Amino acid sequence: MDLRDQLKNIFPDHKEQDFEMPAEKFVQQEPLVCKFEKKGRHGKPVTLVEGFEGSDEELKKISKKIKTTLGIGGSEKDGMIIIQGDNRDKIMTILKEMGYKTKRVGG
């Protein structure tokens, strides 16, 4: 006899309702760091978004949103989003619309 059966015995007139627990929303503690880098990638400029504290799935969703909105390429690895070109201002705007705090680093 499980807990539901025991409760039915105690409260026979009670109508059972299915409640779904709301999904726990992740809250980023530190701001995401948006910086421009040119060295180490064969001289090609990229924008790096670092400091994400959530899951890899959430990181991929953020990366996909940025890439599709701007129509540019990029990738995500090691908790960092790499976007082609110097697009710090646009990326920061997108992240703010998504509810993340951002901080611009360098230049």
N, C-alpha and C positions, 0 to 999 in steps of 0.2 A: 504494500500500500504506500503510494507516494504522498507527498505533501498536498497535492491538489485533491486527492481522494479524501484525505483526512479533513481538509477544510470543507469539502462538500458535506461530510457527515456532521460537522459542527454547525455549519450555516447552510441548511438545505434550501432556503429561499433565495440565496444569493445567486445572481446571474453572473456567470463568468465572462469576462471581457479579455480579449487579447491585447495586451499592451506591448508596444515595441519600445525598447529603451532608445532614447535619442542617441545618435552617433556622437561620440565625444569629439569635440572640435579641437584640433591642434592649435596651440598658441605659440608663436615664435617669440622667444624671450629677447634675443639680441637683434639689432637691425641687420638686414642683408647688406653686404658690402659689394658695391658696384665699381669695378675698376677697369682701366684700359691697360692693355699690355701688347707690346709689339715684339719683344725679344723672345727667343726660344721656339718660335713657330715659323721659321724660315722668313722672317720679316713681315709676315702678314698680321695686320692689326686684329685683335679680338677684344671683346668685352667679357670680363669674368664676373660672375655673381657667386659670392662665397658666403659661408656662414649659415647655411640652411640647416636647421636642427631636426627636421621631420624625417619621414620615411622616403625611401627611394622612389616609391610610386608617386608620392606627392611632388617630389622634385621633378619627375618626368612630366607630370601634368603642368607644372609651372613652366618648364622648358618648352613644352609643346605650345602652350598659350602664347609665349613670347615669340616663338619662331613663326607660328601661323599668323599672328597679328602683324608682325613686321615683314613677313614674306622673305625671311633670310634663313640661312643654314646655321647649324650649331649642334652641340651635343651636351650630354651631362655625364659626369663621372667623378668619383671620389667626393661626392657631396658638393660639387661645383658645376655651374652651368657655364658653358663656353659658347658665345654667340659671335658670329663673324662680323667684323667691322667695329667702328667706334659708335655705339648706339646707347651710351649710358643714360642720356636724358630720356629717351623713348622707353627704355627698359624700366627705369625708375618710375616713370608715369604708369606703366602697365602694372608693376608690382604694387604701387600705392592703390590703384583701383581694385586690386585683388585683396587689399587689406594688410599688406606687409609694410613694415618700416624699412626704409632704405637709407644708406649712407654712401655718398660719393667719395671715392678715394682717388687722389692723383689728378692734377690738371684741372 
